[in-house]
Amino acid sequence: QQQVKQSPQSLIVQKGGISIINCAYENTAFDYFPWYQQFPGKGPALLIAIRPDVSEKKEGRFTISFNKSAKQFSLHIMDSQPGDSATYFCAASPLSARQLTFGSGTQLTVLP
Amino acid sequence: GAVVSQHPSWVICKSGTSVKIECRSLDFQATTMFWYRQFPKQSLMLMATSNEGSKATYEQGVEKDKFLINHASLTLSTLTVTSAHPEDSSFYICSAPAGSYGYTFGSGTRLTVV
């Protein structure tokens, strides 16, 4: 019940295309859903996060779509750039300051 | 704001020795620190949760006598890998809840045991 399932495992997109990564969860107590970007040899960096009281959040080229009834959320990267090539992790936590449960990660490659 | 400084970035040690990794919260008080381990091309695996002034809580399967965690102040948490062996080689990352900034992560420590 604590799992967060992430897909796809890897994704190759042409420059300028849209990258879409999906996550699904089971624990209805989760109320914080962040996405992290990680470059090799670095710690994860927060990209964007959403709480279940909204269905969508947009920050620049990054958008989270959230479907509470389906217990799914996704990350959309518009106008993908080679610099976006990294590993992306979705995560979830039940309450503030509680531990995050991470998805398995998606390795994104944006071709120039 | 909400920066966690993690040191060292990388360390190589001989088998049987101990290594200490430090995480400092620079501009906020970290009452809780999470310690993760990450193998190549894998997700982050929570090892333990430390709270300032109390004993750490370890996840199932994590040897508490091998991975010693100290959280003696609101700005410093340390992870000591004792009697390190090659199988302990990994990427270790700390993270702290940082209010409106969500969870902030350290930059990670690459440990190689030879």
Backbone of each chain as ProteinMPNN parsed JSONL, in Angstrom:
{"seq_chain_A": "QQQVKQSPQSLIVQKGGISIINCAYENTAFDYFPWYQQFPGKGPALLIAIRPDVSEKKEGRFTISFNKSAKQFSLHIMDSQPGDSATYFCAASPLSARQLTFGSGTQLTVLP", "coords_chain_A": {"N_chain_A": [[0.818, -1.202, 0.0], [2.144, 1.093, 0.318], [3.452, 1.664, -1.967], [4.617, 3.453, -4.843], [4.031, 3.505, -8.127], [5.832, 3.872, -11.067], [6.056, 4.887, -14.441], [7.178, 5.482, -17.847], [10.086, 3.301, -17.619], [12.232, 4.21, -19.033], [12.697, 6.89, -21.381], [12.686, 8.351, -24.513], [12.893, 11.311, -26.226], [12.356, 13.655, -28.818], [13.969, 16.804, -29.299], [12.041, 19.585, -28.362], [9.737, 18.182, -28.195], [7.058, 16.592, -26.273], [7.397, 15.344, -23.045], [6.195, 12.724, -21.116], [5.5, 11.409, -18.017], [4.324, 8.926, -15.866], [2.653, 8.2, -12.766], [1.355, 6.069, -10.213], [-0.531, 5.517, -7.265], [-1.385, 3.89, -4.143], [-1.982, 4.361, -1.49], [-4.311, 6.127, 0.167], [-3.878, 8.022, 2.03], [-1.807, 9.609, 1.271], [-0.835, 12.915, 0.657], [0.768, 14.719, -0.551], [2.565, 15.347, -3.392], [5.38, 15.276, -4.968], [7.678, 15.96, -7.674], [10.893, 14.989, -8.654], [14.05, 15.899, -10.019], [16.968, 14.391, -11.098], [20.367, 14.55, -11.659], [23.253, 12.734, -12.855], [25.3, 11.653, -10.171], [24.446, 13.574, -8.435], [22.295, 14.952, -5.861], [18.695, 14.545, -5.607], [16.592, 17.089, -6.979], [13.97, 19.271, -6.24], [11.352, 19.601, -8.49], [8.655, 20.227, -9.102], [5.583, 20.309, -7.295], [2.497, 18.955, -5.999], [-0.646, 19.182, -4.327], [-3.519, 17.238, -3.303], [-5.803, 18.809, -3.573], [-5.992, 20.198, -5.88], [-6.224, 19.814, -9.447], [-4.37, 20.241, -11.362], [-1.144, 21.631, -11.898], [1.029, 24.123, -12.954], [4.273, 25.044, -13.85], [6.22, 26.984, -15.541], [7.67, 25.142, -18.097], [6.871, 22.783, -17.046], [4.335, 20.599, -15.945], [2.085, 19.273, -13.633], [-0.346, 16.805, -13.636], [-3.144, 15.74, -11.884], [-5.089, 13.079, -10.737], [-7.338, 12.368, -8.56], [-9.352, 10.462, -8.066], [-8.602, 8.3, -9.604], [-6.211, 7.829, -8.507], [-3.763, 8.668, -9.59], [-0.984, 10.425, -10.986], [0.77, 12.673, -13.085], [3.666, 13.835, -14.881], [4.289, 16.386, -17.124], [6.47, 17.491, -19.537], [6.885, 20.158, -21.406], [8.004, 21.23, -24.661], [10.531, 19.885, -24.653], [13.993, 19.831, -23.799], [17.48, 19.198, -24.578], [18.941, 19.617, -22.225], [17.18, 18.79, -20.323], [17.548, 16.161, -20.033], [17.768, 13.626, -17.811], [17.24, 11.829, -14.723], [14.022, 11.216, -13.555], [12.0, 11.323, -10.714], [8.969, 10.426, -9.246], [7.14, 11.033, -6.241], [5.608, 10.519, -3.016], [3.933, 11.506, -0.014], [2.383, 11.063, 3.193], [1.797, 12.996, 5.206], [2.862, 16.26, 6.175], [6.336, 16.553, 6.595], [6.694, 13.854, 6.889], [8.141, 10.712, 5.813], [9.15, 10.349, 2.401], [7.791, 8.384, -0.22], [9.198, 6.902, -2.927], [8.903, 6.703, -6.499], [10.064, 4.388, -9.037], [11.669, 5.654, -10.851], [12.443, 7.425, -13.903], [14.367, 7.428, -16.726], [15.118, 10.011, -18.681], [15.832, 10.915, -21.953], [16.606, 13.471, -24.08], [16.775, 14.068, -27.364], [18.951, 15.969, -29.47]], "CA_chain_A": [[0.0, 0.0, 0.0], [3.017, 2.238, 0.362], [4.177, 1.793, -3.217], [4.297, 4.397, -5.896], [4.464, 2.853, -9.357], [6.206, 4.884, -12.053], [6.342, 4.409, -15.798], [8.002, 4.332, -18.223], [11.415, 3.215, -17.007], [13.076, 5.095, -19.832], [11.922, 7.66, -22.343], [13.496, 9.121, -25.453], [12.043, 12.317, -26.855], [13.06, 14.617, -29.659], [13.957, 18.196, -28.839], [10.812, 20.282, -28.681], [8.598, 17.303, -27.965], [6.472, 16.537, -24.931], [7.753, 14.162, -22.26], [5.126, 12.414, -20.163], [5.855, 10.354, -17.069], [3.14, 8.637, -15.085], [2.784, 7.52, -11.478], [0.116, 5.641, -9.572], [-0.329, 5.192, -5.854], [-2.494, 3.162, -3.529], [-2.28, 4.858, -0.151], [-5.152, 7.325, 0.09], [-3.411, 8.998, 3.008], [-0.837, 10.497, 0.631], [-1.422, 14.208, 0.33], [1.803, 15.59, -1.107], [3.077, 14.594, -4.544], [6.429, 16.03, -5.652], [8.521, 15.365, -8.709], [12.291, 15.359, -8.504], [14.956, 15.72, -11.147], [18.291, 14.025, -10.594], [21.462, 14.374, -12.613], [24.217, 11.746, -12.337], [26.217, 12.089, -9.129], [23.865, 14.679, -7.672], [21.08, 14.641, -5.137], [17.466, 14.964, -6.297], [16.174, 18.482, -6.815], [12.521, 19.417, -6.415], [10.955, 20.209, -9.76], [7.309, 20.752, -8.936], [4.817, 19.46, -6.378], [1.069, 19.241, -5.994], [-1.461, 18.573, -3.28], [-4.709, 16.663, -3.962], [-6.958, 19.694, -3.687], [-6.019, 20.757, -7.23], [-6.058, 18.77, -10.463], [-3.25, 20.555, -12.248], [-0.263, 22.721, -11.499], [1.974, 24.399, -14.025], [5.38, 25.948, -13.551], [7.044, 27.053, -16.747], [7.432, 24.049, -19.041], [6.529, 21.583, -16.284], [2.959, 20.54, -15.48], [1.606, 18.053, -12.964], [-1.771, 16.517, -13.702], [-3.463, 14.886, -10.742], [-6.417, 12.474, -10.789], [-7.499, 11.796, -7.229], [-10.21, 9.281, -8.077], [-7.823, 7.21, -10.197], [-4.962, 7.738, -7.75], [-2.669, 8.778, -10.553], [-0.503, 11.77, -11.293], [1.744, 12.621, -14.165], [4.506, 15.006, -15.167], [4.421, 16.719, -18.535], [7.513, 18.463, -19.84], [6.637, 20.728, -22.733], [9.18, 21.764, -25.358], [11.664, 19.221, -24.002], [15.312, 20.268, -24.233], [18.548, 18.25, -24.201], [19.302, 19.857, -20.825], [16.212, 18.106, -19.456], [17.962, 14.756, -19.931], [18.042, 13.347, -16.402], [16.314, 10.845, -14.163], [12.918, 11.863, -12.866], [11.333, 10.491, -9.727], [7.786, 10.898, -8.549], [7.151, 10.642, -4.841], [4.384, 10.851, -2.286], [4.02, 11.377, 1.437], [1.055, 11.199, 3.784], [1.64, 14.228, 5.972], [4.071, 17.073, 6.103], [7.512, 16.108, 7.352], [6.812, 12.404, 6.918], [9.048, 10.206, 4.793], [8.673, 10.234, 1.037], [7.855, 7.108, -0.917], [9.62, 7.232, -4.28], [8.729, 5.816, -7.631], [11.289, 3.704, -9.454], [12.485, 6.541, -11.669], [12.385, 7.401, -15.365], [15.531, 8.056, -17.341], [14.699, 10.769, -19.856], [16.848, 11.386, -22.893], [16.065, 14.366, -25.088], [17.723, 14.095, -28.48], [19.059, 17.314, -30.068]], "C_chain_A": [[0.862, 1.266, 0.0], [3.691, 2.504, -0.964], [3.681, 2.937, -4.07], [4.877, 3.794, -7.171], [4.665, 3.886, -10.45], [6.502, 4.234, -13.395], [6.443, 5.593, -16.755], [9.338, 4.341, -17.499], [12.392, 4.115, -17.735], [12.239, 5.727, -20.936], [12.877, 8.457, -23.212], [12.568, 10.029, -26.231], [12.911, 13.218, -27.72], [12.962, 16.006, -29.042], [12.691, 18.89, -29.301], [9.563, 19.46, -28.439], [8.09, 17.366, -26.523], [6.887, 15.222, -24.257], [6.661, 13.953, -21.222], [5.538, 11.211, -19.32], [4.673, 10.172, -16.124], [3.456, 7.925, -13.777], [1.41, 7.184, -10.93], [0.416, 5.238, -8.136], [-1.554, 4.479, -5.32], [-2.932, 3.768, -2.204], [-3.066, 6.168, -0.233], [-4.769, 8.375, 1.124], [-2.353, 9.938, 2.432], [-1.504, 11.825, 0.311], [-0.395, 15.209, -0.2], [2.52, 14.793, -2.174], [4.103, 15.455, -5.285], [7.069, 15.232, -6.787], [9.929, 15.904, -8.519], [13.055, 15.057, -9.784], [16.331, 15.406, -10.572], [19.262, 13.838, -11.745], [22.481, 13.413, -12.007], [25.152, 12.354, -11.295], [25.712, 13.235, -8.284], [22.652, 14.192, -6.889], [19.858, 15.09, -5.918], [17.151, 16.432, -5.996], [14.682, 18.58, -7.105], [12.227, 20.178, -7.704], [9.629, 20.936, -9.603], [6.555, 19.798, -8.025], [3.36, 19.882, -6.378], [0.43, 18.587, -4.781], [-2.797, 18.173, -3.894], [-5.907, 17.581, -4.063], [-7.021, 20.402, -5.039], [-5.746, 19.64, -8.235], [-4.879, 19.03, -11.394], [-2.446, 21.711, -11.687], [0.795, 22.887, -12.568], [3.03, 25.368, -13.543], [6.317, 25.928, -14.76], [6.684, 25.943, -17.72], [6.95, 22.769, -18.357], [5.103, 21.669, -15.741], [2.723, 19.208, -14.787], [0.11, 17.978, -13.201], [-2.083, 15.491, -12.622], [-4.895, 14.394, -10.851], [-6.638, 11.716, -9.492], [-8.301, 10.506, -7.256], [-9.462, 8.067, -8.641], [-6.538, 6.953, -9.438], [-3.762, 7.706, -8.69], [-2.243, 10.232, -10.688], [0.624, 11.651, -12.308], [2.49, 13.947, -14.303], [4.573, 15.174, -16.678], [5.517, 17.764, -18.681], [7.289, 18.92, -21.271], [7.948, 21.222, -23.331], [10.468, 21.196, -24.732], [12.993, 19.632, -24.646], [16.377, 19.243, -23.839], [18.987, 18.399, -22.744], [18.342, 19.237, -19.831], [16.582, 16.635, -19.268], [18.466, 14.484, -18.515], [17.132, 12.195, -15.977], [15.266, 11.574, -13.347], [12.245, 10.866, -11.926], [10.046, 11.165, -9.264], [7.876, 10.394, -7.113], [5.822, 11.03, -4.209], [4.649, 10.713, -0.798], [2.659, 11.662, 2.045], [0.811, 12.513, 4.499], [2.933, 15.012, 5.877], [5.128, 16.515, 7.038], [7.585, 14.597, 7.527], [7.686, 11.943, 5.745], [8.363, 10.117, 3.434], [8.758, 8.784, 0.57], [8.125, 7.435, -2.379], [9.162, 6.209, -5.296], [10.085, 5.274, -8.063], [12.173, 4.535, -10.372], [12.286, 6.347, -13.164], [13.605, 8.124, -15.904], [15.091, 8.694, -18.656], [15.905, 11.193, -20.677], [16.166, 12.235, -23.941], [17.117, 14.524, -26.177], [17.761, 15.477, -29.122], [18.539, 17.371, -31.497]], "O_chain_A": [[0.377, 2.363, -0.28], [4.436, 3.477, -1.086], [2.515, 3.33, -4.03], [6.088, 3.599, -7.272], [3.77, 4.684, -10.729], [7.117, 3.17, -13.469], [5.836, 6.63, -16.49], [9.669, 5.318, -16.829], [13.276, 4.713, -17.122], [11.221, 5.182, -21.364], [13.764, 9.148, -22.712], [11.585, 9.581, -26.821], [14.061, 13.503, -27.385], [11.995, 16.333, -28.355], [12.308, 18.805, -30.468], [8.451, 19.987, -28.474], [8.623, 18.09, -25.682], [6.744, 14.141, -24.827], [6.255, 14.89, -20.534], [5.876, 10.148, -19.84], [4.094, 11.146, -15.643], [4.407, 7.147, -13.692], [0.436, 7.905, -11.149], [1.477, 4.691, -7.835], [-2.613, 4.462, -5.947], [-4.105, 3.698, -1.837], [-2.532, 7.193, -0.656], [-5.282, 9.494, 1.094], [-2.037, 10.958, 3.045], [-2.604, 11.859, -0.239], [-0.67, 16.406, -0.282], [3.024, 13.701, -1.912], [3.736, 16.269, -6.132], [7.0, 14.004, -6.835], [10.139, 17.09, -8.264], [12.758, 14.113, -10.516], [16.797, 16.087, -9.659], [19.013, 13.074, -12.677], [22.567, 13.288, -10.786], [25.723, 13.425, -11.504], [26.467, 13.81, -7.5], [22.059, 13.161, -7.208], [19.973, 15.934, -6.807], [17.414, 16.934, -4.903], [14.195, 18.036, -8.096], [12.78, 21.247, -7.963], [9.508, 22.116, -9.933], [6.858, 18.605, -7.989], [3.028, 21.019, -6.713], [0.908, 17.57, -4.278], [-3.175, 18.728, -4.926], [-6.941, 17.175, -4.591], [-7.98, 21.12, -5.322], [-5.109, 18.641, -7.904], [-4.446, 18.139, -12.124], [-2.987, 22.639, -11.086], [1.386, 21.911, -13.031], [2.727, 26.38, -12.911], [7.089, 24.991, -14.964], [5.528, 25.815, -18.123], [6.654, 21.781, -19.029], [4.711, 22.677, -15.154], [3.11, 18.152, -15.288], [-0.614, 18.952, -12.998], [-1.372, 14.498, -12.468], [-5.815, 15.19, -11.037], [-6.192, 10.579, -9.335], [-7.969, 9.556, -6.548], [-9.674, 6.94, -8.194], [-5.848, 5.967, -9.697], [-2.884, 6.848, -8.596], [-3.048, 11.148, -10.524], [1.331, 10.645, -12.365], [2.013, 15.009, -13.902], [4.873, 14.232, -17.412], [5.487, 18.802, -18.019], [7.48, 18.16, -22.221], [8.878, 21.585, -22.611], [11.366, 21.941, -24.339], [13.098, 19.762, -25.866], [16.196, 18.501, -22.873], [19.362, 17.417, -22.104], [18.637, 19.159, -18.639], [15.992, 15.946, -18.436], [19.471, 15.049, -18.084], [16.36, 11.664, -16.776], [15.589, 12.448, -12.542], [11.962, 9.727, -12.297], [10.048, 12.349, -8.928], [8.602, 9.444, -6.819], [5.026, 11.768, -4.79], [5.479, 9.91, -0.373], [1.868, 12.417, 1.479], [-0.277, 13.08, 4.402], [3.978, 14.461, 5.532], [4.825, 16.062, 8.142], [8.455, 14.106, 8.246], [7.933, 12.701, 4.807], [7.166, 9.849, 3.335], [9.685, 8.056, 0.925], [7.358, 8.17, -3.001], [9.046, 5.018, -5.005], [11.121, 5.656, -7.52], [13.313, 4.154, -10.642], [11.998, 5.244, -13.628], [13.848, 9.286, -15.58], [14.74, 8.004, -19.613], [16.868, 11.755, -20.157], [15.248, 11.772, -24.619], [18.206, 15.046, -25.939], [16.714, 16.099, -29.303], [18.567, 18.432, -32.122]]}, "seq_chain_B": "GAVVSQHPSWVICKSGTSVKIECRSLDFQATTMFWYRQFPKQSLMLMATSNEGSKATYEQGVEKDKFLINHASLTLSTLTVTSAHPEDSSFYICSAPAGSYGYTFGSGTRLTVV", "coords_chain_B": {"N_chain_B": [[16.466, 29.435, -0.242], [16.446, 26.952, 2.467], [18.595, 24.919, 2.446], [20.519, 21.985, 2.364], [23.626, 20.991, 3.253], [25.904, 18.634, 2.229], [28.595, 16.538, 3.074], [31.448, 14.348, 2.808], [31.609, 14.869, -0.823], [32.523, 12.757, -2.256], [34.122, 9.722, -1.343], [36.786, 7.531, -0.768], [37.56, 4.553, 0.761], [39.369, 2.165, 2.737], [38.647, -1.295, 3.071], [37.11, -2.273, 6.081], [37.532, 0.003, 7.504], [36.085, 3.045, 8.941], [33.666, 5.452, 7.908], [32.541, 8.789, 7.922], [29.699, 10.665, 7.189], [28.455, 13.877, 6.705], [25.627, 15.969, 7.179], [24.407, 19.152, 6.952], [22.025, 21.533, 7.858], [21.655, 24.6, 6.456], [20.207, 27.038, 6.557], [17.937, 26.652, 7.985], [16.174, 24.899, 10.579], [16.639, 21.55, 11.062], [14.726, 19.305, 12.262], [14.181, 16.742, 11.689], [15.828, 14.22, 9.845], [16.245, 12.429, 6.913], [17.814, 9.507, 5.748], [19.106, 8.179, 2.833], [19.884, 5.538, 0.533], [21.304, 4.88, -2.581], [21.537, 2.848, -5.347], [23.256, 2.354, -8.509], [21.305, 3.481, -11.216], [18.937, 3.019, -9.901], [16.168, 3.554, -7.635], [15.744, 5.769, -4.784], [16.428, 4.455, -1.625], [15.069, 4.349, 1.476], [16.929, 4.465, 4.395], [17.047, 5.172, 7.108], [15.509, 7.188, 9.651], [16.164, 10.116, 11.334], [15.752, 11.941, 14.316], [16.199, 14.983, 15.947], [17.996, 14.779, 18.893], [17.075, 12.282, 19.646], [16.973, 8.655, 19.312], [17.726, 7.123, 16.175], [15.433, 5.85, 13.743], [15.393, 2.854, 12.119], [15.013, 1.386, 8.888], [13.539, -1.734, 7.938], [15.804, -4.373, 7.658], [18.085, -2.847, 7.535], [21.2, -2.503, 8.978], [21.629, -1.352, 12.105], [23.88, -1.191, 13.672], [25.897, -1.033, 11.889], [25.412, 1.182, 10.329], [25.632, 4.02, 11.717], [23.785, 6.597, 13.073], [23.71, 9.945, 13.987], [22.099, 12.636, 15.474], [22.561, 15.188, 16.791], [22.144, 17.894, 16.955], [20.067, 20.652, 15.836], [20.931, 21.354, 13.392], [22.723, 19.563, 12.353], [23.304, 16.352, 11.167], [24.67, 13.114, 11.198], [25.996, 10.321, 9.399], [27.557, 7.379, 9.986], [29.423, 4.969, 8.488], [30.346, 1.982, 9.57], [33.144, -0.228, 9.841], [33.493, -0.676, 7.035], [32.657, -2.358, 3.991], [33.199, -3.655, 0.659], [30.606, -4.077, -0.393], [29.164, -2.073, 0.745], [29.579, 0.07, -0.771], [28.17, 2.768, -2.376], [25.73, 5.308, -3.2], [25.009, 7.809, -1.022], [22.456, 9.716, 0.419], [21.135, 12.543, 2.067], [18.154, 13.994, 3.48], [15.854, 16.558, 4.336], [12.792, 17.668, 5.789], [11.516, 20.793, 4.882], [9.603, 22.797, 5.477], [7.703, 25.101, 3.681], [9.253, 24.728, 1.476], [9.193, 22.115, 0.931], [10.729, 18.949, 0.747], [14.149, 19.005, 1.18], [17.157, 18.058, -0.379], [20.429, 16.735, 0.228], [23.539, 16.938, -1.595], [24.558, 14.485, -1.984], [26.724, 11.632, -1.348], [29.299, 9.841, -2.687], [30.34, 6.762, -1.94], [33.087, 4.672, -2.009], [34.369, 1.583, -1.358], [37.344, -0.038, -0.981]], "CA_chain_B": [[16.46, 29.005, 1.143], [16.296, 25.535, 2.766], [19.712, 24.195, 1.842], [21.233, 20.977, 3.143], [24.99, 20.817, 2.748], [26.36, 17.277, 2.514], [30.039, 16.337, 2.845], [32.085, 14.752, 1.552], [30.907, 14.518, -2.048], [32.94, 11.402, -2.575], [35.148, 9.221, -0.437], [37.29, 6.177, -1.003], [38.16, 4.069, 2.003], [39.779, 0.76, 2.717], [37.749, -2.231, 3.732], [37.342, -2.402, 7.512], [37.589, 1.322, 8.146], [34.798, 3.725, 9.097], [33.53, 6.711, 7.17], [31.471, 9.636, 8.424], [29.086, 11.589, 6.234], [27.766, 14.939, 7.437], [24.616, 16.802, 6.531], [24.113, 20.345, 7.737], [21.003, 22.442, 7.345], [22.35, 25.884, 6.508], [19.369, 28.194, 6.813], [16.724, 26.256, 8.672], [16.417, 23.883, 11.589], [16.188, 20.239, 10.605], [14.413, 18.434, 13.393], [14.159, 15.382, 11.146], [16.688, 13.988, 8.683], [16.102, 11.107, 6.312], [19.023, 9.026, 5.074], [18.799, 7.267, 1.732], [20.954, 4.874, -0.197], [20.89, 4.721, -3.971], [22.424, 2.089, -6.216], [23.201, 2.869, -9.884], [20.091, 3.322, -12.01], [17.834, 2.596, -9.054], [15.527, 4.615, -6.87], [16.262, 6.022, -3.448], [15.921, 3.53, -0.63], [15.182, 4.932, 2.803], [17.668, 3.646, 5.347], [16.713, 5.506, 8.49], [14.998, 8.524, 9.962], [16.699, 10.591, 12.602], [15.136, 13.119, 14.911], [17.136, 15.655, 16.827], [17.957, 14.446, 20.301], [16.562, 10.938, 19.94], [17.573, 7.59, 18.513], [17.229, 6.997, 14.819], [14.569, 4.721, 13.406], [15.958, 2.204, 10.945], [14.118, 0.578, 8.078], [13.772, -3.17, 8.035], [16.93, -4.871, 6.881], [19.242, -1.962, 7.659], [21.92, -2.816, 10.209], [21.838, -0.128, 12.867], [25.237, -1.164, 14.211], [26.801, -0.714, 10.782], [25.1, 2.538, 9.879], [25.359, 4.782, 12.927], [23.256, 7.921, 12.785], [23.674, 10.859, 15.112], [21.41, 13.891, 15.138], [22.737, 15.829, 18.092], [21.705, 19.283, 16.945], [19.037, 20.961, 14.846], [21.543, 21.686, 12.104], [23.719, 18.581, 11.933], [23.058, 14.92, 11.289], [25.773, 12.382, 10.609], [25.885, 8.891, 9.146], [28.861, 6.728, 10.0], [29.443, 3.587, 8.0], [31.399, 1.343, 10.345], [33.734, -1.446, 9.27], [32.95, -0.682, 5.672], [33.046, -3.425, 3.069], [32.882, -3.271, -0.724], [29.165, -4.073, -0.656], [28.609, -0.825, 1.261], [29.803, 1.097, -1.785], [26.873, 3.236, -2.851], [25.505, 6.754, -3.158], [24.223, 8.087, 0.172], [21.839, 11.036, 0.305], [20.309, 12.95, 3.197], [17.05, 14.865, 3.108], [15.131, 17.087, 5.484], [11.599, 18.473, 5.502], [11.88, 22.207, 4.99], [8.426, 23.653, 5.452], [7.101, 25.406, 2.384], [10.169, 24.284, 0.427], [9.067, 20.677, 0.765], [11.868, 18.199, 1.25], [15.369, 19.401, 0.504], [18.124, 16.97, -0.391], [21.845, 17.008, 0.098], [24.083, 16.67, -2.932], [24.941, 13.081, -2.061], [28.1, 11.19, -1.104], [29.655, 8.595, -3.371], [31.272, 5.977, -1.128], [33.71, 3.515, -2.645], [35.163, 0.826, -0.405], [38.274, -0.882, -1.749]], "C_chain_B": [[16.313, 27.499, 1.253], [17.352, 24.69, 2.067], [20.286, 23.204, 2.846], [22.587, 20.76, 2.485], [25.502, 19.455, 3.181], [27.828, 17.127, 2.14], [30.484, 14.997, 3.419], [31.238, 14.38, 0.333], [31.274, 13.106, -2.487], [34.048, 11.002, -1.611], [35.496, 7.792, -0.832], [37.94, 5.719, 0.297], [38.51, 2.598, 1.867], [38.774, -0.083, 3.489], [38.121, -2.355, 5.213], [37.404, -1.084, 8.251], [36.194, 1.933, 8.221], [34.817, 5.058, 8.376], [32.346, 7.492, 7.727], [31.006, 10.594, 7.34], [28.276, 12.605, 7.032], [26.737, 15.648, 6.57], [24.249, 17.942, 7.458], [23.005, 21.146, 7.067], [21.534, 23.849, 7.552], [21.453, 27.047, 6.936], [18.018, 27.83, 7.404], [17.095, 25.174, 9.674], [15.803, 22.559, 11.151], [15.949, 19.335, 11.812], [14.39, 16.966, 12.972], [15.102, 15.315, 9.95], [16.456, 12.557, 8.214], [17.408, 10.743, 5.629], [18.636, 7.958, 4.059], [20.082, 6.663, 1.174], [20.436, 4.65, -1.614], [21.946, 3.951, -4.746], [22.249, 2.593, -7.642], [21.901, 2.503, -10.596], [18.92, 2.781, -11.187], [17.277, 3.785, -8.289], [16.194, 4.789, -5.513], [15.599, 5.055, -2.468], [16.14, 4.142, 0.746], [15.887, 3.967, 3.737], [17.178, 3.894, 6.766], [16.198, 6.928, 8.566], [15.558, 8.939, 11.307], [15.952, 11.839, 13.041], [16.09, 13.691, 15.942], [16.921, 15.243, 18.274], [17.416, 13.074, 20.639], [17.208, 9.915, 19.013], [16.925, 7.519, 17.141], [16.334, 5.773, 14.675], [15.054, 4.131, 12.098], [14.895, 1.397, 10.204], [14.494, -0.898, 8.204], [14.915, -3.587, 7.12], [18.174, -4.006, 6.943], [19.905, -2.199, 9.009], [22.24, -1.536, 10.97], [23.236, -0.048, 13.457], [26.263, -0.858, 13.124], [26.622, 0.734, 10.343], [24.65, 3.357, 11.097], [24.92, 6.197, 12.564], [23.192, 8.723, 14.068], [23.038, 12.16, 14.676], [21.382, 14.725, 16.408], [22.289, 17.28, 18.133], [20.69, 19.501, 15.838], [19.612, 21.281, 13.474], [22.526, 20.639, 11.61], [23.238, 17.158, 12.198], [24.2, 14.202, 10.591], [25.429, 10.906, 10.449], [27.294, 8.333, 9.12], [28.707, 5.288, 9.545], [30.619, 2.914, 8.688], [31.867, 0.05, 9.679], [33.214, -1.662, 7.841], [33.508, -1.847, 4.845], [32.642, -3.02, 1.66], [31.386, -3.229, -1.025], [28.46, -2.839, -0.088], [28.811, 0.328, 0.276], [28.461, 1.487, -2.401], [26.869, 4.762, -2.841], [24.56, 7.022, -1.995], [23.728, 9.536, 0.119], [21.016, 11.315, 1.561], [19.216, 13.901, 2.7], [16.342, 15.327, 4.363], [13.87, 17.804, 5.033], [11.929, 19.934, 5.777], [10.671, 23.094, 4.784], [7.87, 23.839, 4.059], [7.994, 24.997, 1.222], [10.065, 22.776, 0.188], [10.235, 19.967, 1.417], [13.101, 18.652, 0.474], [16.419, 18.315, 0.683], [19.546, 17.498, -0.395], [22.311, 16.604, -1.294], [24.583, 15.239, -3.087], [26.414, 12.832, -1.803], [28.316, 9.862, -1.799], [30.704, 7.886, -2.537], [31.768, 4.784, -1.926], [34.608, 2.851, -1.622], [36.031, -0.145, -1.191], [38.977, -1.866, -0.829]], "O_chain_B": [[16.08, 26.828, 0.247], [17.043, 23.861, 1.211], [20.509, 23.53, 4.012], [22.676, 20.394, 1.313], [25.532, 19.153, 4.374], [28.256, 17.524, 1.057], [29.938, 14.556, 4.43], [30.255, 13.65, 0.46], [30.446, 12.365, -3.018], [34.809, 11.841, -1.129], [34.638, 6.978, -1.175], [38.776, 6.425, 0.862], [38.006, 1.893, 0.993], [38.143, 0.381, 4.438], [39.291, -2.522, 5.557], [37.336, -1.048, 9.48], [35.243, 1.41, 7.641], [35.858, 5.704, 8.256], [31.28, 6.928, 7.973], [31.808, 11.243, 6.668], [27.509, 12.241, 7.923], [26.957, 15.891, 5.384], [23.836, 17.73, 8.598], [23.044, 21.401, 5.864], [21.83, 24.251, 8.678], [21.921, 27.957, 7.621], [17.069, 28.61, 7.332], [18.187, 24.607, 9.624], [14.6, 22.467, 10.904], [16.868, 18.685, 12.309], [14.558, 16.067, 13.797], [15.164, 16.243, 9.143], [16.47, 11.611, 9.001], [18.037, 11.591, 4.997], [17.948, 6.985, 4.369], [21.181, 7.198, 1.323], [19.28, 4.278, -1.817], [23.109, 4.352, -4.795], [21.223, 3.191, -7.965], [21.465, 1.351, -10.572], [18.014, 2.153, -11.735], [17.847, 4.876, -8.299], [17.099, 4.037, -5.15], [14.383, 4.866, -2.479], [17.275, 4.419, 1.133], [15.501, 2.805, 3.859], [16.926, 2.958, 7.526], [16.419, 7.749, 7.676], [15.443, 8.214, 12.294], [15.574, 12.678, 12.223], [16.709, 12.956, 16.711], [15.817, 15.344, 18.809], [17.308, 12.733, 21.817], [17.898, 10.268, 18.057], [15.742, 7.814, 16.971], [16.476, 4.791, 15.403], [15.12, 4.825, 11.084], [14.002, 0.808, 10.813], [15.628, -1.242, 8.536], [14.973, -3.196, 5.954], [19.224, -4.408, 6.441], [19.259, -2.11, 10.053], [23.046, -0.726, 10.511], [23.732, 1.048, 13.718], [27.388, -0.462, 13.431], [27.594, 1.419, 10.023], [23.472, 3.386, 11.454], [25.613, 6.903, 11.831], [22.694, 8.258, 15.093], [23.391, 12.721, 13.639], [20.332, 14.939, 17.014], [22.078, 17.84, 19.209], [20.481, 18.626, 14.998], [18.87, 21.457, 12.508], [23.113, 20.811, 10.542], [22.823, 16.817, 13.306], [24.649, 14.623, 9.525], [24.685, 10.326, 11.24], [28.127, 8.765, 8.324], [27.965, 4.501, 10.134], [31.771, 3.249, 8.413], [31.09, -0.662, 9.043], [32.598, -2.675, 7.513], [34.662, -2.25, 4.99], [31.816, -2.123, 1.492], [30.948, -2.416, -1.839], [27.296, -2.588, -0.402], [28.28, 1.421, 0.468], [27.715, 0.635, -2.884], [27.867, 5.407, -2.518], [23.436, 6.521, -1.979], [24.488, 10.455, -0.186], [20.298, 10.446, 2.055], [19.342, 14.523, 1.645], [16.239, 14.583, 5.338], [13.876, 18.478, 4.003], [12.547, 20.262, 6.79], [10.716, 24.041, 3.999], [7.598, 22.874, 3.345], [7.525, 24.928, 0.086], [10.768, 22.229, -0.661], [10.675, 20.338, 2.505], [13.088, 18.676, -0.757], [16.551, 17.73, 1.758], [19.833, 18.561, -0.944], [21.563, 16.004, -2.066], [24.981, 14.825, -4.176], [27.25, 13.71, -2.014], [27.614, 8.885, -1.539], [31.837, 8.355, -2.435], [30.984, 3.992, -2.448], [35.511, 3.486, -1.077], [35.532, -0.965, -1.962], [39.798, -2.661, -1.287]]}, "name": "protein", "num_of_chains": 2, "seq": "QQQVKQSPQSLIVQKGGISIINCAYENTAFDYFPWYQQFPGKGPALLIAIRPDVSEKKEGRFTISFNKSAKQFSLHIMDSQPGDSATYFCAASPLSARQLTFGSGTQLTVLPGAVVSQHPSWVICKSGTSVKIECRSLDFQATTMFWYRQFPKQSLMLMATSNEGSKATYEQGVEKDKFLINHASLTLSTLTVTSAHPEDSSFYICSAPAGSYGYTFGSGTRLTVV"}
